[in-house]
């Protein structure tokens, strides 16, 4: 509801019109159109309320428009309190009827019924009124900002108290590196694989403790030599200097001997053969910290199923996942991950091992949820890349990612995952990073597909594995097994298998039946 001030040129006239007509019905009359928006009318007590603001009196009617009215106030007018619908509190006078007065009406489109626009002087007064009101509101809301603070004193006190309470809680529960902590006890950690993320996680551990021996088990002797002589992973993380307590070897027995923990960073599709090859050197008591994400082609197994299957025994294992680009870990930028394990004590141990001022490690027992989210987000990232490669815009990208998140949630819950995992670091956090981040390998594959490149050419020119390519077909198999419909993720598999072009996939997805959001 708007408020219109009375133009100063208009003077009160107590004489009511002889024959009410026009927009006011039986409560007022408009003169001829040449009257320039002025009218004389009688106002009933039930029709309006009067409010004084400075030297003006404002009248607010209930229908159909908002008026500004300067009445002839009588001695029996009693002040009261009135809160107008626009949220402004005014001192009001509304206790007695008024015999008559001068009234200016306008509708919500600033057009005066039956008489054209307001006269020039009325418009000038109206503009001035609005400017004064806007300036007053601005001054009131920003007075504290001019003193160097963004909030009022009361708000600042509330914010400070809330922050202090959080810091007190943090002081009590903060992870402290005391004598006997996992990192203090550890003397040697082996990293399976010399890829970008395995290297980054090994360096993150080595930076925390200078006398900790971190050994990368790699296949390529040339890469091994570069790491040991140049202290740089020249193939995957060129330009990043590694801590001096990190070294590499191609000998499994040498790498594993004496290690208290093993970080598994071998691509999922190569993990079974790798684990079978080193199982005789790996003690059944050494915990595996798995950072590989994906589903094995053929078996459809997650890494939590693949590890005991390949080793043919039970092996303590924790699954580390979350939004974590290797380059940013190497740059020592703040990162958050999740350690998932059915054994809460082991998860806490891994938390203490990796937690640092630049790495936050949460814990969960939902291994299935963490693994499924970590595997399927790679497929969704390919879809996101396709949308960006086709230049379909941000609306399409946001809609696609939202649909993909729902599909991941549907399948993971059917497989026994907790719904809350989807909204955590390993779910939504990892999805956002992989679908929007420029360093995402799976997103890059999708972008090139969206631009019309062939999959075989993309794979041939890539130095690193995009797990989503292999995982897409496995996802379709799981969807059939658990009877879940996954339109976006299935469409990605169709595009990768060259059964659909990217344009055809988008067309078919957009023309699916319009259904209720689930």
C-alpha positions in Angstrom: 0.0 0.0 0.0 1.4 3.4 -1.0 1.0 6.7 0.7 0.3 9.9 -1.2 0.9 13.3 0.3 -1.5 16.1 -0.4 -0.1 18.8 -2.8 0.6 22.0 -1.0 -1.3 24.0 -3.6 -4.6 22.2 -2.7 -6.4 23.8 0.2 -9.1 22.1 2.3 -12.7 22.6 1.2 -15.3 21.4 3.7 -18.1 21.5 1.0 -19.0 18.0 -0.1 -20.0 17.3 -3.7 -23.7 17.5 -4.5 -23.8 14.3 -6.4 -21.2 11.6 -5.6 -20.0 9.6 -8.6 -16.9 8.2 -10.3 -14.1 6.2 -8.7 -15.3 7.1 -5.2 -18.7 5.6 -5.6 -21.1 7.1 -3.1 -18.3 8.6 -1.0 -16.9 11.2 -3.4 -16.9 12.7 -6.9 -14.4 13.5 -9.6 -14.8 16.7 -11.5 -14.4 16.9 -15.3 -11.0 15.6 -16.7 -9.8 19.1 -16.9 -9.8 19.2 -13.1 -6.2 17.9 -13.1 -6.6 15.2 -10.5 -8.3 17.3 -7.7 -11.6 16.3 -6.2 -13.8 17.3 -3.3 -15.5 14.6 -1.3 -16.9 13.6 2.0 -15.0 10.9 3.9 -16.8 8.6 6.3 -15.2 7.6 9.6 -15.2 4.0 8.5 -13.4 4.7 5.3 -10.1 6.2 6.5 -7.6 6.8 9.2 -5.6 9.9 9.6 -1.9 10.1 10.6 0.2 13.1 11.3 3.8 13.1 10.0 5.6 16.4 10.5 3.2 19.1 9.1 1.3 16.7 6.9 -1.8 14.6 7.6 -2.1 11.3 5.8 -5.2 9.2 5.3 -5.1 5.5 4.5 -8.3 4.0 3.0 -9.1 0.4 2.8 -10.3 0.4 -0.8 -9.5 0.7 -3.7 -6.5 3.0 -3.7 -4.3 4.9 -1.3 -4.9 8.6 -0.6 -3.2 11.6 0.9 -5.6 13.8 2.8 -5.2 17.1 4.6 -8.3 17.3 6.7 -9.7 20.1 8.8 -8.9 18.7 12.2 -11.4 19.3 14.9 -10.9 19.7 18.6 -12.2 16.2 19.3 -9.5 14.4 17.4 -7.7 12.0 19.8 -4.1 10.8 19.0 -3.6 7.1 18.8 -1.0 4.6 17.4 -1.2 3.3 13.8 1.1 0.9 12.0 0.7 1.3 8.3 0.9 -1.7 5.9 4.3 -0.6 4.6 5.7 -1.2 8.0 6.1 2.5 9.0 4.9 3.4 12.4 3.2 6.8 12.6 1.4 8.9 15.3 -2.2 8.8 14.2 -5.3 10.8 14.7 -8.3 8.8 13.8 -11.0 9.1 16.4 -13.6 11.4 14.8 -15.3 11.8 11.4 -14.5 14.7 9.2 -17.1 16.8 7.5 -15.2 17.1 4.3 -11.9 18.0 2.7 -9.6 18.0 -0.3 -8.6 14.6 -1.6 -6.1 13.3 -4.2 -6.5 9.7 -5.3 -4.2 7.4 -7.4 -4.3 3.7 -8.2 -1.3 1.4 -7.9 -0.1 2.5 -11.4 0.1 6.1 -10.4 -2.8 7.0 -12.7 -5.7 9.0 -11.3 -9.0 7.5 -12.3 -11.2 9.7 -14.6 -8.9 12.7 -14.5 -5.5 12.0 -16.0 -2.3 12.5 -14.1 -1.6 14.6 -11.0 -0.9 18.2 -11.6 2.8 19.2 -11.9 3.0 20.8 -8.4 1.4 17.7 -6.9 4.0 15.5 -8.6 6.8 17.7 -7.4 5.4 17.4 -3.8 5.0 13.7 -4.2 8.6 13.2 -5.5 9.9 15.4 -2.7 8.0 13.3 -0.1 9.4 10.1 -1.5 12.9 11.5 -1.5 12.6 12.6 2.1 11.2 9.2 3.1 14.0 7.3 1.3 16.7 9.5 2.7 15.3 9.1 6.2 15.2 5.3 5.9 18.7 5.2 4.5 20.1 7.4 7.2 18.4 5.3 9.9 19.7 2.0 8.5 23.2 3.1 7.8 24.0 5.3 10.7 26.0 2.5 12.4 27.8 1.7 9.2 29.2 5.2 9.0 30.8 4.6 12.4 32.7 1.6 11.0 30.4 -1.2 11.9 28.0 -3.2 9.7 25.4 -3.8 12.4 23.7 -2.1 15.3 25.1 -2.3 18.8 22.5 -4.9 19.8 23.2 -7.1 16.8 26.9 -6.8 17.3 26.6 -8.0 20.9 24.5 -11.0 19.8 27.0 -11.9 17.1 30.0 -11.5 19.5 28.3 -13.7 22.2 27.4 -16.4 19.7 31.0 -16.5 18.4 32.5 -16.6 21.9 30.3 -19.5 22.7 31.4 -21.3 19.6 35.1 -20.7 20.5 34.6 -22.0 24.0 33.0 -25.2 22.6 36.0 -25.5 20.2 38.5 -25.1 23.0 37.0 -28.1 24.8 36.6 -30.4 21.8 39.5 -29.3 19.6 41.8 -32.0 18.3 45.1 -31.6 20.0 48.4 -33.3 18.9 49.4 -34.7 22.2 52.0 -37.4 22.9 50.6 -40.7 21.8 48.4 -39.2 19.0 48.2 -41.2 15.7 50.6 -38.8 14.0 53.1 -38.8 16.8 53.2 -42.6 17.0 53.4 -43.1 13.2 56.9 -43.5 11.8 56.2 -44.6 8.2 53.2 -44.3 5.8 53.1 -45.9 2.4 51.0 -44.4 -0.4 49.9 -46.8 -3.1 50.0 -44.9 -6.4 51.9 -41.9 -7.7 49.0 -39.9 -9.1 48.1 -36.4 -8.3 45.8 -37.1 -5.3 47.9 -39.8 -3.7 50.9 -37.5 -4.0 49.0 -34.6 -2.5 47.8 -36.6 0.5 51.3 -38.0 1.1 52.7 -34.5 1.1 49.9 -33.3 3.5 51.0 -35.9 6.0 54.7 -35.2 5.5 54.3 -31.5 6.1 52.9 -32.2 9.6 55.8 -34.2 10.8 59.3 -33.7 9.5 60.6 -37.1 10.7 57.7 -39.0 9.2 58.7 -41.2 6.3 56.3 -41.1 3.5 56.9 -43.5 0.6 55.1 -43.4 -2.7 54.8 -46.8 -4.4 54.8 -46.1 -8.2 55.1 -48.1 -11.4 57.1 -45.7 -13.6 60.9 -45.8 -12.8 61.3 -42.4 -14.5 58.7 -40.7 -12.3 60.3 -42.4 -9.3 63.6 -40.9 -10.2 62.2 -37.4 -10.6 60.4 -37.6 -7.2 63.7 -38.7 -5.5 66.0 -36.3 -7.2 63.9 -33.2 -8.1 61.3 -33.7 -5.2 58.6 -33.1 -7.7 55.9 -35.2 -9.4 56.8 -34.1 -12.9 54.0 -36.0 -14.5 50.9 -35.0 -12.5 51.9 -32.1 -10.2 54.6 -30.3 -12.2 55.9 -27.2 -10.4 55.0 -28.3 -6.9 57.9 -28.9 -4.5 57.5 -32.0 -2.3 58.7 -32.1 1.3 62.1 -33.7 1.7 60.7 -36.6 3.8 58.7 -37.9 0.8 60.4 -40.4 -1.4 59.3 -42.9 -4.1 60.1 -46.5 -5.0 58.9 -49.1 -7.5 59.5 -52.0 -5.0 56.3 -53.0 -3.1 58.2 -54.9 -0.4 60.5 -52.0 0.3 57.6 -49.5 0.3 55.3 -51.4 2.7 57.9 -52.8 5.1 57.4 -51.1 8.5 54.5 -48.9 7.5 51.8 -48.3 10.1 49.3 -47.0 7.5 48.7 -47.5 3.8 47.0 -44.8 1.7 45.4 -46.4 -1.4 45.2 -44.0 -4.3 45.2 -46.4 -7.2 42.4 -45.9 -9.8 39.4 -48.2 -9.0 39.6 -50.2 -12.3 43.3 -51.1 -11.5 42.8 -51.7 -7.8 41.9 -55.4 -7.8 45.0 -56.4 -9.7 47.2 -54.1 -7.7 46.0 -55.3 -4.3 46.4 -58.9 -5.4 50.0 -58.2 -6.3 50.9 -56.7 -3.0 48.8 -58.7 -0.5 51.7 -60.9 0.6 53.7 -57.8 1.7 50.8 -56.1 3.5 50.1 -57.1 7.0 46.4 -57.8 7.8 46.6 -55.4 10.7 47.7 -52.4 8.6 44.8 -50.0 8.0 44.1 -49.0 4.5 43.0 -45.4 4.0 41.3 -45.5 0.6 41.0 -42.2 -1.4 40.0 -43.9 -4.7 36.4 -43.2 -5.8 34.3 -45.2 -8.2 32.7 -48.6 -8.9 34.5 -51.5 -10.4 33.3 -52.4 -13.9 32.1 -56.0 -14.1 31.4 -56.6 -10.4 29.8 -53.2 -9.7 31.6 -53.3 -6.3 32.5 -50.3 -4.2 36.0 -50.0 -2.8 34.8 -51.2 0.6 33.7 -54.4 -1.1 36.6 -54.7 -3.6 39.4 -54.4 -1.0 38.5 -57.5 1.1 37.6 -59.3 -2.2 41.0 -58.7 -3.7 43.0 -59.4 -0.6 40.8 -62.4 0.2 40.6 -61.4 3.9 39.3 -58.8 6.2 41.4 -55.6 6.2 40.8 -52.6 8.4 39.9 -49.7 6.0 38.7 -46.1 6.2 37.3 -44.3 3.2 38.3 -40.7 2.7 36.2 -38.5 0.5 35.1 -34.9 0.0 35.8 -31.8 -2.1 39.5 -31.9 -2.5 41.4 -31.0 -5.6 45.0 -32.3 -5.4 46.5 -29.0 -6.5 44.8 -27.0 -3.8 45.9 -29.6 -1.2 49.5 -29.2 -2.5 49.1 -25.4 -2.1 48.1 -26.0 1.5 44.7 -24.3 1.0 41.8 -25.1 3.5 40.2 -28.4 2.6 37.4 -30.5 4.2 37.0 -34.2 3.9 35.1 -37.1 5.6 36.6 -40.3 7.0 34.0 -43.1 6.7 34.4 -46.3 8.7 32.1 -48.7 10.5 34.7 -48.7 13.3 34.4 -45.3 14.9 37.7 -45.7 16.7 39.6 -46.2 13.5 37.8 -43.3 11.8 38.9 -41.1 14.7 42.5 -42.3 14.3 42.5 -41.3 10.7 41.0 -38.0 11.6 43.8 -37.4 14.0 46.3 -38.4 11.4 45.2 -36.0 8.7 43.7 -33.1 10.7 45.7 -29.9 10.5 45.1 -26.2 10.4 44.4 -26.5 6.7 42.6 -29.8 6.6 39.4 -30.5 8.4 38.4 -34.2 8.7 34.8 -35.1 9.7 33.8 -38.6 10.6 30.9 -40.9 9.7 29.9 -44.5 9.9 28.0 -44.3 6.6 30.5 -46.0 4.3 27.9 -46.8 1.6 26.7 -43.2 1.4 30.2 -41.8 1.2 31.3 -44.2 -1.5 28.2 -44.0 -3.7 28.2 -40.2 -3.6 31.9 -40.2 -4.4 31.4 -42.5 -7.4 28.2 -41.1 -8.9 29.3 -37.4 -8.6 31.9 -38.2 -11.3 29.2 -39.3 -13.7 27.2 -36.2 -12.9 30.2 -34.0 -13.5 30.4 -35.4 -17.0 26.8 -34.3 -17.6 27.6 -30.9 -16.1 30.5 -30.6 -18.5 28.3 -31.5 -21.5 25.9 -28.7 -20.6 28.8 -26.2 -20.3 30.4 -27.4 -23.5 27.1 -26.9 -25.4 26.8 -23.4 -23.8 23.3 -24.0 -22.6 23.6 -21.5 -19.8 23.5 -21.4 -16.0 19.8 -22.1 -15.7 20.3 -25.4 -17.5 23.4 -26.3 -15.5 21.7 -25.6 -12.2 18.6 -27.6 -13.1 20.8 -30.5 -14.3 22.9 -30.6 -11.1 19.8 -30.4 -8.9 18.3 -33.4 -10.8 21.5 -35.3 -10.6 21.7 -34.8 -6.8 18.2 -36.2 -6.5 19.2 -39.2 -8.5 22.2 -39.9 -6.4 20.1 -39.6 -3.3 17.5 -42.0 -4.6 20.0 -44.7 -5.4 22.2 -44.3 -2.3 19.1 -44.5 0.0 18.0 -47.6 -1.8 21.4 -49.1 -1.1 21.2 -48.3 2.6 22.9 -44.9 2.9 21.9 -42.2 5.3 19.9 -39.3 3.8 22.1 -36.8 5.7 25.3 -38.0 3.9 24.0 -36.5 0.7 24.1 -33.0 2.2 27.5 -33.3 3.7 31.1 -32.9 2.4 31.2 -36.3 0.5 27.8 -35.6 -1.1 26.9 -32.0 -2.0 30.3 -30.7 -1.2 32.1 -33.1 -3.6 29.3 -32.7 -6.2 29.7 -28.9 -6.3 33.4 -29.0 -6.6 33.4 -31.7 -9.4 30.6 -30.1 -11.4 31.7 -26.5 -11.2 35.5 -26.7 -10.6 37.9 -26.0 -13.5 40.3 -28.7 -12.3 37.7 -31.5 -12.5 38.8 -34.2 -14.9 35.3 -35.6 -15.4 33.9 -32.1 -16.1 36.6 -31.6 -18.7 35.6 -34.8 -20.4 32.0 -33.6 -20.5 32.9 -30.1 -21.9 34.8 -31.7 -24.8 31.9 -34.1 -25.5 29.5 -31.1 -25.5 31.7 -29.4 -28.0 31.5 -32.4 -30.3 34.8 -34.3 -29.7 34.8 -38.1 -29.8 35.3 -40.0 -26.5 38.3 -42.0 -27.8 40.1 -38.9 -28.8 39.5 -37.3 -25.4 40.7 -40.4 -23.5 43.8 -40.7 -25.8 44.8 -37.1 -25.1 44.3 -37.2 -21.3 47.1 -38.0 -18.9 44.9 -38.8 -16.0 41.9 -41.1 -15.4 38.4 -39.7 -15.4 36.6 -42.4 -13.3 33.1 -41.2 -14.3 33.6 -42.7 -17.8 33.9 -46.3 -16.5 31.5 -45.7 -13.6 28.5 -44.6 -15.8 27.7 -48.1 -17.1 27.9 -49.6 -13.6 25.5 -47.0 -12.3 22.9 -48.0 -14.8 23.3 -51.6 -13.7 22.8 -50.6 -10.0 19.8 -48.6 -11.0 18.2 -51.6 -12.6 19.1 -53.8 -9.6 17.5 -51.4 -7.1 14.7 -50.4 -9.4 15.5 -46.7 -9.4 15.0 -44.4 -12.4 18.1 -42.2 -13.1 17.4 -40.2 -16.3 20.4 -37.9 -16.2 23.0 -40.5 -15.2 21.6 -43.0 -17.7 21.7 -40.3 -20.5 25.4 -39.8 -19.7 26.0 -43.6 -20.2 24.2 -43.4 -23.5 26.3 -40.5 -24.7 29.5 -42.2 -23.6 28.5 -45.3 -25.4 27.8 -43.3 -28.6 24.1 -44.2 -28.7 23.1 -40.6 -28.3 24.6 -37.3 -29.2 24.8 -34.7 -26.5 22.1 -32.6 -28.3 19.8 -35.6 -28.5 20.3 -36.4 -24.8 19.4 -32.9 -23.8 16.3 -32.9 -26.0 15.0 -36.2 -24.6 15.7 -35.2 -21.0 13.9 -31.9 -21.5 10.9 -33.7 -23.0 10.4 -36.2 -20.2 6.9 -36.1 -18.6 6.4 -33.1 -16.2 6.1 -34.7 -12.7 6.0 -33.8 -9.1 9.4 -33.0 -7.6 10.6 -35.8 -5.3 
